[in-house]
Amino acid sequence: MSENTRVAVVSIIVEKPDCVNQINDILHAYSDYIIGRMGIPYREKNISIISVVMDAELDVINQASGKLGRVDGATVKTAYSKN
């Protein structure tokens, strides 16, 4: 990775299970930038939580987060490293 990259954690709460394929398609498109991913099903609340760690230029992270945030049934928040 170049020096212009940042590390970010993209947190996704999935409330509609039928949107998972769309989320996976988006994540696959950015797989070159993903350094780790963890998914946790929370059956008691009927939701899933996905954390994705990316190392990419800020524009790439924002683009991925934006696409994920537009998925109906998912809530997305992103935290960025300072440098």
Wavefront OBJ file of the C-alpha trace (Angstrom):
o trace
v 0.000 0.000 0.000
v 1.159 3.536 -0.671
v 1.849 6.141 1.986
v -1.424 7.912 1.117
v -3.566 5.164 2.613
v -5.523 5.110 5.851
v -6.792 2.260 7.934
v -10.522 2.233 8.600
v -13.069 0.009 10.280
v -16.388 -0.157 8.471
v -19.118 -1.361 10.828
v -22.281 -2.741 9.288
v -25.456 -3.703 11.136
v -27.643 -5.893 8.949
v -31.323 -5.784 9.883
v -32.734 -7.327 6.708
v -31.104 -10.674 5.884
v -32.097 -10.410 2.224
v -29.585 -7.563 1.710
v -26.558 -9.720 2.593
v -25.863 -10.695 -1.027
v -25.731 -7.030 -2.039
v -23.340 -6.289 0.844
v -21.119 -9.219 -0.122
v -21.034 -8.068 -3.757
v -19.846 -4.612 -2.676
v -17.244 -6.033 -0.309
v -15.993 -8.354 -3.044
v -15.496 -5.358 -5.352
v -13.195 -3.829 -2.704
v -11.493 -7.067 -1.641
v -8.048 -5.794 -2.663
v -8.286 -3.232 0.141
v -9.795 -5.425 2.848
v -7.304 -6.725 5.398
v -9.824 -8.424 7.680
v -13.501 -9.117 8.149
v -15.564 -10.457 11.027
v -19.248 -11.301 11.011
v -21.327 -11.959 14.109
v -24.901 -13.234 13.921
v -26.972 -11.954 16.859
v -29.885 -14.336 16.694
v -31.662 -12.965 19.773
v -32.115 -9.620 17.980
v -32.396 -11.118 14.482
v -29.523 -8.966 13.175
v -25.933 -9.487 12.060
v -22.917 -7.300 12.741
v -20.075 -7.133 10.220
v -16.761 -5.364 10.849
v -14.485 -4.796 7.879
v -10.950 -3.420 8.206
v -9.626 -1.646 5.124
v -6.285 -0.122 4.154
v -6.882 2.219 1.223
v -6.864 5.803 0.060
v -9.533 7.908 1.716
v -11.550 8.199 -1.510
v -11.716 4.406 -1.864
v -12.852 3.923 1.740
v -15.483 6.642 1.366
v -16.702 5.126 -1.891
v -17.080 1.667 -0.337
v -18.758 3.068 2.791
v -21.134 5.131 0.691
v -22.204 2.168 -1.428
v -22.715 0.047 1.685
v -24.662 2.841 3.352
v -27.131 2.930 0.465
v -28.078 -0.725 0.923
v -31.634 -0.945 2.224
v -31.610 -2.916 5.472
v -28.053 -2.024 6.516
v -26.694 0.708 8.787
v -23.058 1.675 8.211
v -20.545 3.720 10.224
v -16.849 4.137 9.493
v -13.962 5.007 11.817
v -10.668 6.179 10.311
v -7.069 6.184 11.508
v -5.575 9.663 11.846
v -2.790 8.919 9.361
l 1 2 3 4 5 6 7 8 9 10 11 12 13 14 15 16 17 18 19 20 21 22 23 24 25 26 27 28 29 30 31 32 33 34 35 36 37 38 39 40 41 42 43 44 45 46 47 48 49 50 51 52 53 54 55 56 57 58 59 60 61 62 63 64 65 66 67 68 69 70 71 72 73 74 75 76 77 78 79 80 81 82 83
